[in-house]
Amino acid sequence: MNTFFVLILGLFVRLIIPILVTTLFVILLRRLDMRWQKEAEMERDLLVRDEEPCWKEQGLSTEEILARVAESGKPCWQIHRLSNGYLRETCLDCDVFINAPAPALKQSKVHA
């Protein structure tokens, strides 16, 4: 009886516990993957904006474009980027993009 108990205990420790741990790990990874897929789907929906035509292509004047930029808080070339994050070719020749103020770096004194 004692030998049988030791054999069952050995099988449990060597086989069943690792299988249970592996199964639990697989379940957790699947949940994580499902969450990442939902997040990617939401990001993909947000990046559909390159379907929208440029404000200049919509026939808006430069003043109207600048008013929309002030209203949205972002310049039009940031709103109408391609899904891979690149600027459109038409933005590079646009007056609004060319005349936009460039951000300046602040000089900091690290060592006085």
C-alpha positions as CSV (number, residue, x, y, z in Angstrom):
1,M,0.0,0.0,0.0
2,N,2.8,2.4,0.8
3,T,4.5,1.7,-2.5
4,F,1.3,2.4,-4.4
5,F,0.9,5.7,-2.5
6,V,4.4,6.8,-3.3
7,L,3.9,5.9,-7.0
8,I,0.7,7.9,-7.2
9,L,2.3,10.8,-5.4
10,G,5.3,10.7,-7.7
11,L,3.0,10.7,-10.8
12,F,1.1,13.6,-9.4
13,V,4.2,15.7,-8.6
14,R,6.0,14.9,-11.9
15,L,3.0,15.0,-14.4
16,I,-0.2,16.5,-13.1
17,I,1.2,19.6,-11.4
18,P,3.3,20.7,-14.5
19,I,0.3,20.0,-16.8
20,L,-2.0,22.1,-14.6
21,V,0.6,25.0,-14.4
22,T,1.0,24.8,-18.2
23,T,-2.8,24.8,-18.8
24,L,-3.2,27.8,-16.5
25,F,-0.4,29.6,-18.3
26,V,-2.0,28.9,-21.7
27,I,-5.4,30.3,-20.4
28,L,-3.7,33.5,-19.2
29,L,-1.9,34.0,-22.4
30,R,-5.1,33.5,-24.5
31,R,-6.8,36.1,-22.4
32,L,-3.9,38.5,-22.8
33,D,-3.9,37.8,-26.6
34,M,-7.7,38.5,-26.8
35,R,-7.2,41.8,-25.0
36,W,-4.3,42.8,-27.3
37,Q,-6.5,41.9,-30.3
38,K,-9.3,44.2,-29.0
39,E,-6.8,47.0,-28.5
40,A,-5.4,46.6,-32.0
41,E,-8.9,46.6,-33.4
42,M,-9.6,49.9,-31.6
43,E,-6.3,51.4,-32.9
44,R,-7.1,50.2,-36.5
45,D,-10.5,51.9,-36.2
46,L,-8.8,55.2,-35.2
47,L,-6.4,54.9,-38.1
48,V,-9.1,54.8,-40.7
49,R,-8.8,58.6,-40.9
50,D,-6.6,58.5,-44.0
51,E,-9.9,57.7,-45.8
52,E,-10.9,61.3,-45.1
53,P,-9.9,63.8,-47.7
54,C,-7.5,66.6,-46.8
55,W,-9.1,69.9,-45.8
56,K,-7.5,71.6,-48.7
57,E,-8.9,68.9,-51.0
58,Q,-12.3,69.6,-49.5
59,G,-12.0,73.2,-50.9
60,L,-11.4,75.0,-47.6
61,S,-9.4,78.2,-47.7
62,T,-6.2,78.6,-45.7
63,E,-8.1,80.8,-43.1
64,E,-10.7,78.1,-42.6
65,I,-8.0,75.4,-42.2
66,L,-6.3,77.5,-39.6
67,A,-9.6,78.0,-37.8
68,R,-10.1,74.2,-37.7
69,V,-6.6,73.7,-36.5
70,A,-7.2,76.1,-33.6
71,E,-10.5,74.4,-32.9
72,S,-9.1,70.8,-32.9
73,G,-5.8,71.6,-31.2
74,K,-3.9,69.6,-33.8
75,P,-2.6,70.7,-37.2
76,C,-4.3,69.1,-40.2
77,W,-1.3,67.0,-41.3
78,Q,-1.4,65.3,-37.8
79,I,-5.1,64.5,-38.2
80,H,-4.8,63.2,-41.8
81,R,-1.7,61.0,-41.5
82,L,-1.6,57.7,-43.4
83,S,-2.3,54.6,-41.4
84,N,1.4,53.8,-41.2
85,G,2.0,57.2,-39.6
86,Y,3.7,58.9,-42.6
87,L,2.6,62.3,-43.9
88,R,0.8,62.5,-47.2
89,E,2.7,63.7,-50.1
90,T,0.2,66.5,-50.6
91,C,1.0,67.8,-47.1
92,L,4.6,68.5,-48.0
93,D,3.6,71.1,-50.6
94,C,0.7,72.6,-48.6
95,D,0.9,76.3,-47.5
96,V,-0.4,75.4,-44.1
97,F,2.3,72.8,-43.5
98,I,5.1,75.0,-45.0
99,N,4.2,78.1,-42.9
100,A,3.6,76.2,-39.7
101,P,5.8,77.3,-36.8
102,A,8.5,74.7,-36.0
103,P,8.9,73.7,-32.4
104,A,12.1,75.0,-30.8
105,L,14.2,73.0,-28.3
106,K,14.7,74.6,-24.9
107,Q,18.3,74.8,-23.9
108,S,18.8,73.5,-20.4
109,K,21.9,74.0,-18.2
110,V,22.9,70.6,-17.0
111,H,26.1,71.7,-15.3
112,A,26.6,75.2,-14.1
